[in-house]
Amino acid sequence: MNKGVKMIIYPVQDLQRAKTSLSKFFGFEPYTDSPYYVGFKVGDQDIGLDPNGHKAGVTAYYHVDDIVGSKQSLLDSGAEIVQDIRDVGGGRLIASVRDPEGNIIGLLQDT
């Protein structure tokens, strides 16, 4: 089941500068702050900063129950893998594909 976009990841070159900027914009500090990811919760939306995400660009992640099946349905429709399924910790799996129109589609499954 697809639960919609609940996470958006922005690639950043200067993580500290981006974190400071969004903290001021949101009016609060991030809920997670590490050298490889900074995350903010805005309502039920996750907004993340990724200092290593420059290749993929801004990525919206659809929360799904079956990441393998969801990825395969996109591939069957002509998408190409940008990042195959990987565990990013805490039982969270992510992947991303580029659809035939060139758009990046992120998938996220919490196990």
Protein Blocks (a to p, Z undefined) as FASTA:
>chain_A
ZZbjabdcdddfblmlmmmmmmmmnopacfbdcfkbccddehjaccdddfklmmnopadd
dddfblmlmmmmmmmnopacfbdcddeejhiacdddddfkopacdddddZZ
